[in-house]
Amino acid sequence: MTRWVDQPDWGDAIAKTLPRELSNAIYLEAEMRRVWVSAGLEVGTFPGAGVPARTGWTTMLRDAEDAGRLEELLLEAGKLPALKPHIAPAFAQLVGVHWYTCANRYKYTPRLVGPGATQALINRCKLSENLERIVDYNFPVCTIRGRSGAGKSYSRHLIQQLAAQPGIQSQPIRVDIATSFKDGVNARRFAGWLAERLGMNSTFNVDENTHETSIADGLATTFLARFSDLPARNRWIFIDGLDRPGVTDDVQVFVGHLALAATSGELPGTRLFITGHRGDFHADVVDVLCDEEIDPIDRSHLVTFFNDIATHIGTALRDGEADQLADKVLARAPLTDLRRLGIAAGEVARERFMP
């Protein structure tokens, strides 16, 4: 049985309802912290301090999933009778979850991912090739580039799904600049936030009057020293949105240090996935860098999308049927709106293929 809590889709109705209902019922920081700790999560990693309850719960849910404690967090919150009916859908069995399977989890790009195979991945063969290099050949860093709205952030769905696969089982850690640092971020805040997510001391003392590069250098030295004391485990860190407004240059430099450390073995068991970096990595990183430039999606990518799904599940399409399915998608969403396009493609795929 597969439930939402086992494979949460953070863009669906359940994900939108939970933070609202949780924050309406449990909104005092002390109570939110109590639920967090009671769910078996470390008090030092509590992400709801000093933020509005709705924001705190949104981050708590995602962080709990990353830590493998989402079910425990919801069960603890559900002890409050008023929340039980709102939390119940997260534990209900998802319908039609297993209708779509892709024989090779990364060599042939899965075209649909997530609970119920609802999230469409269009034109991401290069990402799949890079994931294969990371898993099978131990490449340490993957960068994803492209214009705004090209789908860089959407890459996390495939990365997160693969991280949980048997034989890989890596802890996914997501740093989303857009949601975590709405008012901008410098290297000190970035390093502190990432350190907290990893369970490290998140306080860094730096001389703010020195050059940004020097600040980033010092932060990286301290960060790597603390990382070496962490318990050994596999970690996949997805740093998303370095090209967003408000990201200072020293953040780019700091992340560059992390990439070099991953390449040199100073971040054992860690793989980095980075979107929006300006690309000025150390030569040692460039030599082993998995890089993807996302091309604009056109109609031919939709035709390939449907042909691939048919191949994966062993269904024959009539001549020209993939073109007709692509036209159905474009009648519901434009090529310029990737989010709507992905939703429409997933809907049309389920209508055509799902038993």
N, C-alpha and C positions, 0 to 999 in steps of 0.2 A: 504494500500500500504506500502510495506517495501522497504526501500532504503538502500544503503550501509552506508550512513551517520547515519542511525538509528541503524544499527547493523554492525559496521565496522569489517572487517576481516583483521587484521594487517599483514597477510602473503600473501595477494593476490596482483594482478597486480595494482589495484588502490592504495593500501597502499604504494607500492614501487614507483609509479609514482609521487604521490602528493609531498613528501618532495623534490624531485629533481626539479620539475617544480616551486614549491613555492620558493625554495632557489635561483633558477636562476633569478626569477623576483623580489623577495623582499629579499634582502640579507643584507641590513644595519640594525644594531641592533635597531636603533631608529625607523625605519619603521616597523620592526617586532613587537616591543613593542607597537607601535600605533595600529596595527591591533589587537593585543592581548587585549588591553584595550577597543577598539571600539567594540569588540565582547562581552563586558560585563564581562570580567575577571579582577580580581584584579591585579593592577600593581605590588604589592608585591609578587605575585606568578608567575611572568613572568620567564619561564625556559630557555630563550635563551640568557642570559647574558654571555658574555665572551667565547662563544663556536662558532665553525663554523656554518654558516647559515643552512647547511643541517642537522647537529645534532640538532640545535635549533628547526627547523621546525618539525623534527621527534618527539621530546619531546613535543612540543606545541600541536601537533595533539592529542597525547595520553592524555595529561593533560586536554585538552579541552573536550575530551570525558568523562574523569573521572568527570569533573565538570558539565557535561550536556550542554556544549556550543560548541560542535563540529560544528553543523550546522551554528551557528552564526559566528564562526571563518572562515569557508570556504566562507560563503556569503560575509563577509567583505573583505577577500582576493580577491574574485571573482569580486569585483568592478573594479579591474585592467583588462582592456579588454584582454590583452595577456593571462591571466590565465583562462578566462571563459571556453574555450574548454577543458582544463585539469581538471577543477573542476566539469564539468557537469556530468561525469560518477558517481560521488559520490552521485548524486541526482536522478539517474535513478532507476526505479523499478527493484528489483532483481527477476529473473525468478525462479519459483519453490521453493520459500522460505518455503511454508507451507505444502509441501508434506509429511514431516516426523514429527510426534508428538509422544511424550512419555506421557502416561496418568498421571503418577506421576513424578513431575519434579525432585525429588531427591531420593525417596525411591527405584525406579527402575532406575538405571543409564541410562540417555540418552546416546545413542551410537553415535549420531551425533549432533553437536552443531554449532552455528555460522550462518552467512547469507547463505541461500540456503542449510543449513544442510550439509556443506562441510567438517567440521572438525571432524575426527573420534576419539572417546574415546574408547580405547581398554583396557580391564582388569582394570577398575577403580571402581569396586563395593565398595571397602573399602572407597574411597573418598566420594562416594555417601552416604554411611552410616554415615560418619562423618559429612557431610553437614546436614543431617537430625537431628543429635544430636545438632548441632549448632543452627539450625533454631527453632526446636521444643522444645528443652530442655535447651537452653541457655548455652551450653558449650562455653567457651570463646576463646580457643586456639586450633588450628589444626596444626600439624607438618607433613611434607611430606619428607620421606627419600628415598634414593635409589642411585644407582651408577650414574655416569655421563652419560647423554643420556637416562636415564630410563623414562623420561617424567615428572619430578617434575615441571618444568616450564610450561609445557603444561596444568597442572591442572588449571591454571588461566582461561581457556576458560569456563569451567563448573562453576567455582566460580563466574566469572564475569556475566555469563548469569543468574545465580540464584540470585545474588545481586539485579538485576533489576526487579525481578518478583514482581507483585502486592502482597501487604501484607508484603514484605520484604523491598524493595526499600531502599537499603543501598548505600552510596557513596563508590564506589570501589577506592582504592588508591594503586597503584602498585609501589613498590620499587625494581627495577631490577638492581642488582649489576653489571651485565655484561654490560649493556648499560649506566647506570648512573655514574658508577665509573670505567672507563676503566683502570685507572692508580692506582687502589687500593683505599681503604677507611679505615679511622679510625673512632672511635666513634664520635668524634667532627663533622667531615664532614657528617657522617650518620645522626646524630641528627639534624644538621642544614638543611639538605636536606628534611628530613621528616617534620620538623617543617614548612618549607616553603610551602610544599605541603598542609599542614593543615591550612595554613593561620596564623601561629603563628610567633612571633619574632624568627628569625633563627640565631641570633648571640649568641654564648655561649662563655663565658670567663672561661677558665680552665687553671690550672697550668700544662703545658706539662711536667714538671720535676717530677711529682708524678707518682706513680705506675699506670699502665693501669686500674686496677680494681677500684682504687680511682677516676680516671677520669670518668669512666663509671658511678660510683655511683653518683658523683656530677651532671653529665649531666642528668641522669634520674630524680633526684630530681627537677632540674630546669624545665625540659621538662614537667613533670607531673603537676607542679604548673601552667605552662602556658596553658596546655591542659584544666585545670579546668575552664578557662575563655572563652573557645570556645562555640559557640552556640550549643545547644543540637541537635544531629542528629545521625542516625545510620551510622557507618563507618566500612567497611571491608578493612583491610590493608593486602596486600599480599606482604610479604618480601621474595624476591626470590634470592637465590644464596649465602647464607652465607658460603658455603663450597668452594667458588671460590678462586683462588690465589689472594693475596693482601688484603684480609679481616683480619684486626688485631683482636687480642683476645678481645680487649675492645668493639668491635662491638657485639660480641657474648654475652658479659656480659650485655651490654646496652639492647639488645633485650630480654635477660632473665628478666631484670627489667620490660620491657613493658609487658611481659607475666604474670609476677606476679601481675602487676597493673591491667591488664585486669581481672585476676582471683579475685582480691580483690575488684573490683568495682571502681577503680581509673581511669579507662578509660570507662566511661559509654557509652553504645551504640556501643562499639567497639568490633570487633572480629578480631583476628590475625590469619593469615595463613602464615606459615614459612617453607621455604625449606632450607635444608643444615645446620640447627643448630646442634651443637655437642651434645645436649641433656641433659646438666647438669642443668636442671631447678630446681627451688625451689620445695620442697616436696608438697606445696599447689598447684602448677601448675600441677605436675605429677598426683595428685589425680583426676584432671578433664581434663586431656589432651586427645584430639583426635589425634591419631597417625596412620600414614600409612607408611608401608614399601613397596615400589613398587617392585614387583617381575619381573624378566625378562619375556618378552612376548614370548609365543610359538604358534605353529600352532593351538592348541586347543582353545586359546583365540580368534583367528580369526573366528573359527567355531561358537563359542558362540556369537561373535559380530553379525554375519549375522542371526543366529537364533533369537536373541533378537530383531533385527530390524523388522524381519518378524512378530514376536509376537506383537510388539508395533503398527504396522500399519495394522494388521489383514490380512496378506498375508500368504498363505500356501506354504511351500517349498517342492519340491519333495524329496524323499529319497536320501540322499547323496548330495543334491544340495549345502548345506552349505559348505561341504568339497570342492566341485568344485569351489565355490566362493573364499574360502581360497587359493586354488591353484592359481587362477587368480591373487590374490594380491601378492603372493610370486613370481610369474613370473615377477612382475613389481618392487618389492622392497624386500630387505633382512630383516629378523627379527632384525638384528643388527642396522639398521638405522631407528629409530623410526619416524623421520620426514617424510621420504619417504614412510615408511610403512603406516603412517596415511593418507597421500595424496592418496596412491594407494587404501587403504581400502574405503575411501570416494568415490573415482571414481567408483570402482566396485559396491558399494552400490547404487549409483545413476543410474548406467547403468541397474542394475537389478530391482530396486524398484520404481524409480521416474516415475510418469506418463508422 
